[in-house]
Amino acid sequence: MASYLVLTPPAALRNDEDARFIADKFSWIAFLFPAIWLLVKRQWIAGVTVAILQSTIAILTSELRAMLAGLLIGLALRLLVALEGPAFVARRLEAAGWTLQSVIATDDLALAEMIYDHETAAQATASGDAARQLPALPPSTARSENRPAFGLFENYGER
């Protein structure tokens, strides 16, 4: 099951409409074009580094004795970018002052948005900020006490 990170802009409220939902799932575009994907996502240092590594791997695979090693290293590099690319984007946003509001475990973006809206509305009603009706959620969205981790490495303190 995938999960979504919910980040809000600097000095924004929890229920801000500009919140970004970043999916923690395998990206085929990042796998096929890792350097270009990183550069499009404004990951300049990582994108240039991956481009240099891909060029080195292309030179390495031109020699017959090192072809298998070069192909395996290239595959590992592509898998790393495809699996950890969203974590790079989340770290860049957090460095720019964005706030991590929630990690929501679901495969569907629309359902993640509904769950997040429900959470923010429940907190607003509990604190007395607004008297609005909580959005209806599908019955299979029971929230567990343990928050899911995001990415291969634990960047947010979850265990």
C-alpha positions in Angstrom: 0.0 0.0 0.0 1.3 3.4 -0.9 1.2 6.4 1.4 0.9 10.1 0.9 2.9 12.9 2.6 0.8 16.0 3.2 2.9 19.2 3.2 1.6 22.8 3.7 3.4 26.0 2.6 5.3 28.1 5.1 3.0 30.1 7.5 -0.1 28.3 6.2 -2.9 26.8 8.2 -3.3 23.0 8.4 -6.3 23.1 6.1 -4.7 25.3 3.5 -5.8 24.6 -0.1 -2.2 24.7 -1.3 -1.3 21.6 0.6 0.8 19.1 -1.5 0.2 15.4 -1.5 3.4 13.5 -2.4 2.9 9.8 -3.2 5.3 7.2 -1.8 5.3 4.8 -4.7 7.4 3.5 -7.5 7.7 6.1 -10.4 8.2 4.6 -13.8 9.2 7.9 -15.3 11.9 8.3 -12.7 13.1 4.7 -13.4 13.3 5.3 -17.2 14.8 8.8 -17.1 16.3 9.3 -13.6 18.4 12.4 -14.3 15.7 14.2 -16.3 13.1 13.4 -13.7 15.3 14.8 -10.9 16.0 18.0 -12.9 12.3 18.5 -13.6 11.6 18.1 -9.9 14.2 20.8 -9.3 16.6 18.4 -7.6 19.6 20.1 -9.2 22.6 18.5 -7.3 21.1 15.0 -7.4 20.1 15.4 -11.1 23.5 16.5 -12.2 25.1 13.7 -10.1 22.9 11.1 -11.6 23.6 12.4 -15.1 27.4 12.2 -14.4 27.0 8.7 -13.0 24.9 7.6 -16.0 27.5 8.9 -18.4 30.2 7.0 -16.4 28.1 3.9 -16.5 27.6 4.2 -20.3 31.4 4.5 -20.8 31.9 1.5 -18.4 29.4 -0.7 -20.3 31.2 -0.1 -23.6 34.0 -2.4 -22.4 33.0 -6.0 -22.6 34.6 -7.1 -19.3 32.7 -4.5 -17.3 29.4 -4.7 -19.1 27.5 -6.7 -16.5 28.8 -4.6 -13.6 27.8 -1.4 -15.4 24.3 -2.7 -16.2 23.8 -3.8 -12.5 25.1 -0.4 -11.2 22.8 1.4 -13.7 19.8 -0.7 -12.6 20.6 0.0 -8.9 20.8 3.8 -9.6 17.5 3.8 -11.5 15.8 1.8 -8.7 17.2 4.2 -6.1 15.8 7.3 -7.9 12.5 5.6 -8.7 11.9 4.5 -5.1 13.4 7.5 -3.2 12.6 10.3 -5.6 9.5 11.4 -3.7 11.6 11.6 -0.5 14.0 13.9 -2.2 11.1 16.2 -3.2 9.7 16.1 0.3 13.1 17.0 1.8 13.5 19.9 -0.6 10.0 21.3 0.4 10.8 20.9 4.1 14.1 22.7 3.6 12.1 25.6 2.0 9.9 25.9 5.1 7.0 23.6 4.2 5.5 21.7 7.1 4.8 18.0 7.2 1.2 17.8 8.4 0.3 14.1 8.0 1.3 10.8 6.4 -1.8 9.0 5.0 -1.7 5.3 4.1 -3.8 4.7 1.0 -3.3 4.0 -2.7 -5.7 6.6 -4.1 -5.1 10.4 -4.1 -8.8 11.2 -3.9 -9.2 9.0 -0.8 -6.0 10.6 0.7 -7.5 14.0 0.2 -10.8 12.9 1.8 -9.0 11.4 4.8 -6.9 14.6 5.3 -10.0 16.8 5.0 -11.7 14.6 7.6 -8.7 14.9 10.0 -8.5 18.6 9.7 -12.2 19.1 10.1 -12.2 16.8 13.2 -9.4 18.8 14.7 -11.1 22.1 13.9 -14.3 21.0 15.4 -12.5 19.6 18.5 -10.7 22.9 19.1 -13.9 24.9 18.4 -12.5 26.8 15.4 -15.4 25.9 13.1 -18.7 24.2 13.4 -18.8 22.3 10.1 -20.0 18.8 9.2 -17.2 16.2 9.0 -16.9 14.7 5.5 -18.1 11.1 5.1 -15.3 8.5 4.7 -15.5 5.0 3.2 -15.8 2.4 6.0 -12.3 0.9 5.2 -10.4 3.9 6.3 -10.0 3.1 9.9 -7.0 5.0 11.2 -4.3 3.1 13.1 -2.2 4.5 15.9 1.1 3.8 14.1 1.9 6.2 11.3 3.5 4.6 8.2 7.0 5.4 7.3 7.8 7.1 4.0 10.5 5.8 1.7 13.2 3.2 2.2 14.9 5.2 4.9 13.2 6.5 8.0 13.4 10.2 7.6 10.6 11.3 9.8 11.2 9.3 13.0 8.7 6.5 12.4 9.4 3.0 13.5 
